[in-house]
Amino acid sequence: MPFADDETIAAYREAWDAWQKQLQHLHRVFLEGEPIRPDQLKGLLGREARAKERWEAARRRLLGLEPELPGPGISDPDRNPFR
């Protein structure tokens, strides 16, 4: 029997997958030497940080430490906050 409702579990899995996607790209750049322009690197670091924040919020909700879903400010790690 799951410890959380379906919505919480789905939000956690989605946040985890989004963070892993950004983390894999970060690893390709830093560990494998994938070339990237400085402005793209800044964007990548921001997306990874927002994705991790979203995952951490979903994790807290899954553990029952935070009753609400993450707010719209961290809902999409690929979103450009300056547009």
OpenMM code with the backbone's topology and positions (N, CA, C; nanometers):
from openmm import Vec3, app, unit

residues = "MET PRO PHE ALA ASP ASP GLU THR ILE ALA ALA TYR ARG GLU ALA TRP ASP ALA TRP GLN LYS GLN LEU GLN HIS LEU HIS ARG VAL PHE LEU GLU GLY GLU PRO ILE ARG PRO ASP GLN LEU LYS GLY LEU LEU GLY ARG GLU ALA ARG ALA LYS GLU ARG TRP GLU ALA ALA ARG ARG ARG LEU LEU GLY LEU GLU PRO GLU LEU PRO GLY PRO GLY ILE SER ASP PRO ASP ARG ASN PRO PHE ARG".split()
positions = [
    Vec3(0.0846, -0.1183, 0.0000),
    Vec3(0.0000, 0.0000, 0.0000),
    Vec3(0.0891, 0.1245, 0.0000),
    Vec3(0.0658, 0.2170, -0.0932),
    Vec3(0.1460, 0.3396, -0.0997),
    Vec3(0.1252, 0.4278, 0.0239),
    Vec3(0.2261, 0.5034, 0.0569),
    Vec3(0.2205, 0.5937, 0.1711),
    Vec3(0.1532, 0.7263, 0.1378),
    Vec3(0.1332, 0.7528, 0.0088),
    Vec3(0.0772, 0.8816, -0.0329),
    Vec3(-0.0287, 0.8599, -0.1408),
    Vec3(-0.1039, 0.9668, -0.1686),
    Vec3(-0.2069, 0.9601, -0.2725),
    Vec3(-0.1418, 0.9642, -0.4114),
    Vec3(-0.2195, 0.9287, -0.5107),
    Vec3(-0.1684, 0.9189, -0.6483),
    Vec3(-0.1123, 1.0510, -0.6996),
    Vec3(-0.1778, 1.1613, -0.6658),
    Vec3(-0.1313, 1.2937, -0.7110),
    Vec3(0.0064, 1.3258, -0.6541),
    Vec3(0.0271, 1.2967, -0.5279),
    Vec3(0.1557, 1.3228, -0.4625),
    Vec3(0.2647, 1.2360, -0.5235),
    Vec3(0.2332, 1.1108, -0.5470),
    Vec3(0.3301, 1.0188, -0.6057),
    Vec3(0.3658, 1.0632, -0.7473),
    Vec3(0.2655, 1.1009, -0.8257),
    Vec3(0.2906, 1.1463, -0.9629),
    Vec3(0.3756, 1.2735, -0.9639),
    Vec3(0.3465, 1.3665, -0.8735),
    Vec3(0.4242, 1.4904, -0.8658),
    Vec3(0.5686, 1.4611, -0.8277),
    Vec3(0.5894, 1.3674, -0.7369),
    Vec3(0.7246, 1.3301, -0.6953),
    Vec3(0.8008, 1.2694, -0.8136),
    Vec3(0.7388, 1.1756, -0.8816),
    Vec3(0.8056, 1.1093, -0.9945),
    Vec3(0.8379, 1.2084, -1.1061),
    Vec3(0.7440, 1.2978, -1.1342),
    Vec3(0.7667, 1.3987, -1.2377),
    Vec3(0.8821, 1.4913, -1.1994),
    Vec3(0.8842, 1.5344, -1.0749),
    Vec3(0.9918, 1.6226, -1.0276),
    Vec3(1.1260, 1.5502, -1.0302),
    Vec3(1.1270, 1.4241, -0.9909),
    Vec3(1.2505, 1.3452, -0.9927),
    Vec3(1.3033, 1.3329, -1.1362),
    Vec3(1.2166, 1.2981, -1.2297),
    Vec3(1.2575, 1.2824, -1.3690),
    Vec3(1.3106, 1.4136, -1.4268),
    Vec3(1.2441, 1.5242, -1.3961),
    Vec3(1.2875, 1.6547, -1.4465),
    Vec3(1.4241, 1.6923, -1.3901),
    Vec3(1.4461, 1.6648, -1.2618),
    Vec3(1.5755, 1.6968, -1.2008),
    Vec3(1.6850, 1.6086, -1.2605),
    Vec3(1.6568, 1.4796, -1.2788),
    Vec3(1.7564, 1.3891, -1.3353),
    Vec3(1.7947, 1.4310, -1.4777),
    Vec3(1.6981, 1.4788, -1.5546),
    Vec3(1.7260, 1.5267, -1.6907),
    Vec3(1.8255, 1.6429, -1.6861),
    Vec3(1.8006, 1.7387, -1.5982),
    Vec3(1.8903, 1.8537, -1.5874),
    Vec3(2.0266, 1.8121, -1.5314),
    Vec3(2.0271, 1.7219, -1.4356),
    Vec3(2.1508, 1.6751, -1.3747),
    Vec3(2.2360, 1.5989, -1.4766),
    Vec3(2.1724, 1.5192, -1.5617),
    Vec3(2.2462, 1.4476, -1.6656),
    Vec3(2.3133, 1.5450, -1.7617),
    Vec3(2.2424, 1.6520, -1.7974),
    Vec3(2.3016, 1.7519, -1.8863),
    Vec3(2.4190, 1.8201, -1.8161),
    Vec3(2.4029, 1.8541, -1.6911),
    Vec3(2.5105, 1.9147, -1.6130),
    Vec3(2.6321, 1.8222, -1.6092),
    Vec3(2.6106, 1.6942, -1.5905),
    Vec3(2.7210, 1.5978, -1.5875),
    Vec3(2.7900, 1.5877, -1.7236),
    Vec3(2.7117, 1.5927, -1.8311),
    Vec3(2.7741, 1.5888, -1.9637),
    Vec3(2.8681, 1.7071, -1.9822),
    Vec3(2.8280, 1.8233, -1.9315),
    Vec3(2.9101, 1.9433, -1.9456),
    Vec3(3.0332, 1.9354, -1.8547),
    Vec3(3.0129, 1.9081, -1.7263),
    Vec3(3.1234, 1.9132, -1.6309),
    Vec3(3.2106, 1.7873, -1.6284),
    Vec3(3.1529, 1.6722, -1.6512),
    Vec3(3.2288, 1.5485, -1.6389),
    Vec3(3.2766, 1.4927, -1.7726),
    Vec3(3.2033, 1.5207, -1.8787),
    Vec3(3.2387, 1.4657, -2.0092),
    Vec3(3.2912, 1.5708, -2.1060),
    Vec3(3.2871, 1.6977, -2.0650),
    Vec3(3.3441, 1.8035, -2.1475),
    Vec3(3.2577, 1.8497, -2.2633),
    Vec3(3.1260, 1.8287, -2.2550),
    Vec3(3.0377, 1.8775, -2.3612),
    Vec3(3.0528, 2.0292, -2.3708),
    Vec3(3.0814, 2.0821, -2.4907),
    Vec3(3.0992, 2.2270, -2.5029),
    Vec3(2.9681, 2.3019, -2.4811),
    Vec3(2.9808, 2.4175, -2.4177),
    Vec3(2.8632, 2.4991, -2.3885),
    Vec3(2.9086, 2.6447, -2.3736),
    Vec3(2.8284, 2.7356, -2.4244),
    Vec3(2.8600, 2.8788, -2.4109),
    Vec3(2.8326, 2.9237, -2.2675),
    Vec3(2.8994, 3.0289, -2.2216),
    Vec3(2.8774, 3.0776, -2.0845),
    Vec3(2.7322, 3.1120, -2.0533),
    Vec3(2.6613, 3.1734, -2.1477),
    Vec3(2.5216, 3.2079, -2.1211),
    Vec3(2.4352, 3.0819, -2.1117),
    Vec3(2.4681, 2.9796, -2.1885),
    Vec3(2.3955, 2.8536, -2.1798),
    Vec3(2.4254, 2.7831, -2.0481),
    Vec3(2.5503, 2.7939, -2.0020),
    Vec3(2.5876, 2.7331, -1.8745),
    Vec3(2.5096, 2.7971, -1.7604),
    Vec3(2.4968, 2.9285, -1.7643),
    Vec3(2.4196, 2.9971, -1.6606),
    Vec3(2.2754, 2.9476, -1.6594),
    Vec3(2.2164, 2.9331, -1.7765),
    Vec3(2.0797, 2.8823, -1.7869),
    Vec3(2.0686, 2.7394, -1.7372),
    Vec3(2.1656, 2.6555, -1.7729),
    Vec3(2.1662, 2.5162, -1.7291),
    Vec3(2.1733, 2.5067, -1.5770),
    Vec3(2.2612, 2.5862, -1.5170),
    Vec3(2.2733, 2.5842, -1.3710),
    Vec3(2.1438, 2.6292, -1.3038),
    Vec3(2.0789, 2.7303, -1.3610),
    Vec3(1.9514, 2.7764, -1.3058),
    Vec3(1.8421, 2.6719, -1.3182),
    Vec3(1.8340, 2.6067, -1.4353),
    Vec3(1.7323, 2.5023, -1.4546),
    Vec3(1.7545, 2.3856, -1.3600),
    Vec3(1.8798, 2.3465, -1.3416),
    Vec3(1.9091, 2.2350, -1.2507),
    Vec3(1.8709, 2.2713, -1.1080),
    Vec3(1.9029, 2.3937, -1.0666),
    Vec3(1.8702, 2.4369, -0.9301),
    Vec3(1.7184, 2.4408, -0.9089),
    Vec3(1.6435, 2.4934, -1.0062),
    Vec3(1.4971, 2.4981, -0.9928),
    Vec3(1.4368, 2.3583, -0.9929),
    Vec3(1.4924, 2.2694, -1.0756),
    Vec3(1.4423, 2.1319, -1.0789),
    Vec3(1.4679, 2.0623, -0.9458),
    Vec3(1.5830, 2.0887, -0.8860),
    Vec3(1.6129, 2.0274, -0.7559),
    Vec3(1.5198, 2.0830, -0.6481),
    Vec3(1.4934, 2.2124, -0.6511),
    Vec3(1.4002, 2.2725, -0.5543),
    Vec3(1.2625, 2.2093, -0.5670),
    Vec3(1.2203, 2.1887, -0.6909),
    Vec3(1.0887, 2.1273, -0.7142),
    Vec3(1.0866, 1.9841, -0.6612),
    Vec3(1.1933, 1.9086, -0.6858),
    Vec3(1.2008, 1.7717, -0.6349),
    Vec3(1.2016, 1.7711, -0.4819),
    Vec3(1.2772, 1.8616, -0.4210),
    Vec3(1.2827, 1.8672, -0.2749),
    Vec3(1.1450, 1.8976, -0.2155),
    Vec3(1.0708, 1.9874, -0.2795),
    Vec3(0.9357, 2.0193, -0.2320),
    Vec3(0.8435, 1.8977, -0.2471),
    Vec3(0.8539, 1.8278, -0.3612),
    Vec3(0.7720, 1.7078, -0.3825),
    Vec3(0.8110, 1.5983, -0.2838),
    Vec3(0.9389, 1.5880, -0.2523),
    Vec3(0.9862, 1.4897, -0.1551),
    Vec3(0.9302, 1.5190, -0.0165),
    Vec3(0.9345, 1.6465, 0.0225),
    Vec3(0.8790, 1.6842, 0.1537),
    Vec3(0.7301, 1.6508, 0.1597),
    Vec3(0.6587, 1.6751, 0.0499),
    Vec3(0.5152, 1.6437, 0.0477),
    Vec3(0.4936, 1.4928, 0.0568),
    Vec3(0.5743, 1.4162, -0.0152),
    Vec3(0.5642, 1.2706, -0.0112),
    Vec3(0.5875, 1.2178, 0.1306),
    Vec3(0.6803, 1.2805, 0.2026),
    Vec3(0.7120, 1.2395, 0.3390),
    Vec3(0.6150, 1.2963, 0.4424),
    Vec3(0.5212, 1.3794, 0.3970),
    Vec3(0.4229, 1.4369, 0.4877),
    Vec3(0.4725, 1.5574, 0.5639),
    Vec3(0.5816, 1.6159, 0.5178),
    Vec3(0.6394, 1.7318, 0.5854),
    Vec3(0.5891, 1.8638, 0.5293),
    Vec3(0.5268, 1.8589, 0.4120),
    Vec3(0.4759, 1.9797, 0.3470),
    Vec3(0.3411, 1.9441, 0.2841),
    Vec3(0.2336, 2.0059, 0.3277),
    Vec3(0.1012, 1.9661, 0.2804),
    Vec3(0.0651, 2.0113, 0.1391),
    Vec3(0.1296, 2.1122, 0.0867),
    Vec3(0.0904, 2.1680, -0.0434),
    Vec3(0.1872, 2.1270, -0.1529),
    Vec3(0.1358, 2.1277, -0.2765),
    Vec3(0.2206, 2.1075, -0.3926),
    Vec3(0.3083, 2.2296, -0.4117),
    Vec3(0.4225, 2.2155, -0.4796),
    Vec3(0.5068, 2.3317, -0.5065),
    Vec3(0.4306, 2.4386, -0.5826),
    Vec3(0.4597, 2.5625, -0.5528),
    Vec3(0.3920, 2.6737, -0.6176),
    Vec3(0.4352, 2.6928, -0.7608),
    Vec3(0.3718, 2.7850, -0.8309),
    Vec3(0.4004, 2.8057, -0.9725),
    Vec3(0.5412, 2.8567, -0.9978),
    Vec3(0.6059, 2.9136, -0.8984),
    Vec3(0.7413, 2.9649, -0.9167),
    Vec3(0.8434, 2.8574, -0.9451),
    Vec3(0.8176, 2.7350, -0.9003),
    Vec3(0.9137, 2.6275, -0.9239),
    Vec3(0.8487, 2.5089, -0.9935),
    Vec3(0.7370, 2.5325, -1.0607),
    Vec3(0.6652, 2.4223, -1.1227),
    Vec3(0.7320, 2.3703, -1.2496),
    Vec3(0.8027, 2.4517, -1.3252),
    Vec3(0.8633, 2.4083, -1.4478),
    Vec3(1.0099, 2.4499, -1.4511),
    Vec3(1.1021, 2.3552, -1.4295),
    Vec3(1.2441, 2.3916, -1.4248),
    Vec3(1.2983, 2.4377, -1.5593),
    Vec3(1.2313, 2.4056, -1.6710),
    Vec3(1.2761, 2.4493, -1.8015),
    Vec3(1.2258, 2.5895, -1.8365),
    Vec3(1.1379, 2.6427, -1.7533),
    Vec3(1.0796, 2.7753, -1.7788),
    Vec3(1.1858, 2.8825, -1.7579),
    Vec3(1.1885, 2.9784, -1.8482),
    Vec3(1.2803, 3.0917, -1.8349),
    Vec3(1.2126, 3.1945, -1.7461),
    Vec3(1.2657, 3.2229, -1.6259),
    Vec3(1.2015, 3.3169, -1.5338),
    Vec3(1.2070, 3.4620, -1.5803),
    Vec3(1.2856, 3.4904, -1.6875),
    Vec3(1.3005, 3.6272, -1.7335),
    Vec3(1.2122, 3.6591, -1.8527),
    Vec3(1.1268, 3.5667, -1.8916),
    Vec3(1.0360, 3.5927, -2.0049),
    Vec3(0.8980, 3.6188, -1.9557),
] * unit.nanometer
topology = app.Topology()
chain = topology.addChain("A")
for resn in residues:
    res = topology.addResidue(resn, chain)
    for name in ("N", "CA", "C"):
        topology.addAtom(name, app.Element.getBySymbol(name[0]), res)
